[in-house]
Amino acid sequence: MAAIHRPTSFLPPLGSAGEDLQFVRERLIGENEVWLAEADGEVVGYIAFNDGWPSHLMVHPDHQGRGHGATLLEPAIADGRARQLWTYEKNTRARRFYEGRGWELMELTDGQGNEHGEPEVRYAWRP
């Protein structure tokens, strides 16, 4: 998963590859339910979610546009409860992905609330 995290992000990394691995092991897996997408026996994407908030949906750039993201999103919304998530404002591909699946834009921020200082978008999904 750490090997997908870095090349999938369009923002500059905040730490080393080792720190990415530590984040995945200690926080991402430790604090979330995590599902993986595979292609030809290789992990190509993942989703991490808890308490109604998908926190990471990542598909390796070489495997995007093949339905992995939609498949990964299914378990995060399967119980039919309303959900919310954040993405970066300039992540237009992610925004098109969510909006195309009925997620509604709820809030825009100036980026002061995240470690990258990048404006964010909050989306909500209601069954």
N, C-alpha and C positions, 0 to 999 in steps of 0.2 A: 504494500500500500504506500509506503514512503516513496518507492520508486515511481509511483504514479503522481503523487502529490506535487512534487517539484515541477515536472514538465507540463503539468496540466494548468498550473497557475500562470496567469498572464502578468502577475505582479512580480517584482524582484523579490528573491527570497530574503527573509529576515534573519535567517541563521544558516548554519552549515547543514550538509546532508545528514550528519550525525544527529544534529538537533531536530531535524525533521523526523528521523526515525524514533527518537525519544518522544516527541510529541505524539506520533501515531501510537506507540506502545503504551504510554502512560496516560494520555488524556483522551485521544480519539477512541481507542478501543475500550479503555477503562470507564469512560463516561457515557458511552453510546451503544445502541444496537447497531451492528455493522453488517452489511450485506455486500457481497462481491459479485462482479461480473467477470466471466471468463470467456476466452476465445482460444481455441486450439490448446487448451490446457494451461493457458497463461492468464493471470489476473490482469484485466484491462480497465477496470473501474471499480468504484465502491461508493456506497452511501453510508453515512453515519447519521443517526437520528435518535432523539429522545424527547419525551414530554411534548410531542406535537411539533417539534422544531427539527426539520432536516438541517443539519449543520454543515455537512460537506457532501456534495454530489460531484464526483470527479470521474471523468472518463479520459483515458490517455488520448492525446490528440490524433494518434494514428488509428484510433478506433471510434472516433466521434462520427455521428451521423448514421450509425448502424442500428439504432434502437436500444443500445445499452442503457442510456440515461433513463428512458421511459420505463424500461424493465426494472431498473434499480429503484425508481421512484415509487413503484407499486406497493412494496411492503410498508413504506413510510406513511401511506394514506389508506391502507387496506381496511382499517377499522372504521372508516367513514367519518372520523371526527375532523373538525376544522383544523387546519395547519397554518403555520407561518414560517417564513424563512427570509434570510438576508442574502443578497448578492451585491457585488460592486456595480455601481451605476454604469461604468464603462465596459462591463462584461456583457456586451450586446448579444452574444450567442446564447448565454444563459438566460438573459431576459426574454429573448424570443422563444426559447425552449419552454420556460414557465408560462408565459402569456399564451402560448399556443396550446397549453393544456388547462387553461381556465384559471390560472393564478391571477389574482387581481392586485395591482399596485396600490399600496396603502400609505407609504411614507418614503420620502427622500431625505437623506441626511447630508451634512457637509463633510463627513468623514472624521470628525473630531472624536468619535466614539470607538475607533478601531486603530489597531497598531500600525496600519499602513498609511493612515491619514487620508484614505480614499473615500469619496462620497459613496454611500450605500443606498440600496433600495430594499424596502421590506415588502414582501408579497404575502397575501393570504389566499388560502384555498378553502373553499366551502363545498362540501358534497352536494 
